[in-house]
């Protein structure tokens, strides 16, 4: 249940595009056709699914303060956190290079459609953001990191797929001249972001109810103790 909640939350509530507006360059530039949006979205899912768990291992066993203790007690005081960005980006760039080779080999048309934006995944804010959010959330296991990476990738994929489908439809609509192009795209993105905000209470309602129950129980217990103490004082 915990993994499912994390998965759904990373897709709908903490969506990389609609919640944090990360990866907007590729989102806006490659969302003119559904076919290219699907290709880039799949590449982003793959890169996030691989790099977030790998960077979790790097963070846990190399970068954190005291992470090198597995090498020996003399390394317990080492802190390599200043290398976080360098190592995270190096891992991401390696995976992006692998994706680029595979796409060029098996789908040259998609490779040509994506153009410069395929290698630019390496500097996509959403990709690096996934690893940095993983580090910030301090996941306990690599499974949590993997679930979060896949969920974040699917969230970005849904965002670019949705805007690409809408942009293909509005191409034949009578959009006012000043809003054509990026203007209407920004408006649609804002509206979809508002829509995704409605998922904010999807996974927190149960927690709030539990918290209320605990608060009521504590208040009842406190009132009971006060009443007992009052009765004891009266008897004395």
N, C-alpha and C positions, 0 to 999 in steps of 0.2 A: 504493500500500500504506500509505503514511504517513497519507493522508487517511482510509482505511478504518479503520485502527487508532484514530485520533482519534475517528472517528464512533462506533465500537463502545464505546470506553472511556467516552465522554461519556454513552452510554445506560445501560450496565450497571454499570460500575465506579464512575464519578463521578456516579451518579444523584442528581439534585437532592433528591429526597425521601428515598431510602433510605440515601444516603451522607452527606448534609449536613443533612437534615431542613429544607429550605427550602421555602417555599410551603405550610406545613402548614395554615394557616387555610382557604384555598380547598380544599385536598385533603380536609379533614375535613368541610367544610360542604356541598360540592357533589357529594359522592360517594355520595349516597343512591340515585341512578338512573343507569343506564348512559348514557341519552340525554343528560342534562345534563353528565355527565362527559366524554363525547365532544366536545360543543360547546365546553366550557371548555378541554379539552386541545388541541383544534385551534386555538383562539384563542391559547393559550400558545405553541404551536409557531410560529405566524405571527409573534407579537410577538418571540420570541427570535431567529427567523431573520432578522428585519429589524434589530432594535436592536443585536445583538452586532456585526455588520459595520459599522453606522453608528458605533457607539461606538468601534470599532477605528480608524476613520478620524479621529474626533475626538481620540482619544488620541495617534495617531501624528503628526498634523499640527497640533494645537493645544495639547494639554494637557501633553505630556511636556516635560521640561527640554530646551531647545534645539530644540523641534519647530517653532518659528516661523522657523527659519533660511531657509525657502523664501521668506519675505518680504524677506529681505536679511540681510547679515552683522550688522547692528546689532541684530537681534532674536535673535541666537544665545543670549544669556544669560537670556532670559525663561523663567520657569517658571510655568505656569498650572495646575499639578496640583491646587491648592486648589479649583479649579472642577469637579473630576471628578464629584462627587456631583450637583451642580446640573445640569450638562449631560447626564449620563447619565440622570437622572430626567426631565429635560425631553424628551429623545428618546423615552424609554419612554412618557411620558404622551401624547405626540403620536400614537404608533402605536396605543396603547390606545383613544384617542378615535376613530381611524379604524376600528378593529375594531368598536367599539360602534355606530358609524353603520351599518356594513355589516350587522352582525347584526340590528339593529333594522329595517333596510330589507327584508332578504330572509328573515328567520326571526323574526317577532315572538313566536312561542311559545317558542323557545329564549331569546330576550331576556328574556321574563318569567320563565322558569324560573331563569335565572342570577341575575336580580335585581341586588342591589348588588355581587355578586362579580365581575361583568364589568368595571365601571369600577375596581374595586379591584385588577385586574391591574396597574395602574400602580404600586401599592405592594406587589406580590407579591415576597417575598424572592427567589424563584427567578429572576425576571426581572432584577432588579438584580444578583443573585449571578452570573448568566451573564456579564454585562458586566465585573464586578469580577474574576471568575476569568480571563476572557479577558485582562484587563490584567495580572494576576498571572503568567499563563503566558507572556506576551510572545511571542505568535504572530508569525511572520515575515511572513505575507501575509494579505490579507483573505479569501482562500479558506479558510485554516485557521480563521479566526474564524467564517466562515459555516458551515462544517462543524460546528464546536463548538456554535454556536447552534442549528442544526437538531437535532443529536444530543441536546443538553440538553433541548430541547422535547419530543422524542419520548420521552425517558426519563421526564419528568414526566407526559406523556400516558399512557404505559404504567402508571405507578404509580397514577394516579387511576382509570384504566379497570379495573385489576385489583381495587382495593379496592371500586369501585362494583359490579362483578359479584359479588364475594363478599358484600357487604352485602345485595344483592338476594336472594341465596340464603339467607343466615342469618336473614332476616326470618321464614322459615317453620320455623326450627330452634328447638329447645328450649334457648335460651341462659339460663344462670342469671340471675335478676333483677338482682343487683348489677352484672353485667357488660354488661347491655343498653345499646345506644347507643354512646357514645364509649369505654366500657371495653373492649368486645370489639374495637372498631376499632383502638385503640392496641395491643392484643395482636397482632392480625393484621398491623398495620404493622411491629411489631418482628420478627415471624416472617418476613415478606417481606424485611425489611432483611437478616436473617441469610442468607436464600436468595440475595439479590443479592451478598452478600459472597463467595459461592463463585465468582463471575466474576472475583475479584481476580487470580487467577493465569492467566486465560485469555490475556492478551496479554503476560505477562511471562516465561512459561516459556522462550521462544526467546531472550530477552535474557539470562536467567540462564545458559542453556547456552553462549551465545557468550562471556559473561564468564568462565565456568569454563574454556573452551577457551583463551582469551587468557591466563588465569592460569597454566594448565599450560604453555603455550608459553613464557611469560616465565620460569617456574621451570626448565624444561629448558634454555633458553638460558643462564640464570645458572649452572646446574650445569655446563654445558659449558665456559663461560668460566673458572669456578673450576678445573675439571680441567685445562684447558690451561695456566693460570697455574701450577698446582702442578707440571705436567710440566716447564715451562720452568725453574722454580726448582730442581727436582731435577737437571736436566741441568747447570745452572750449578754 
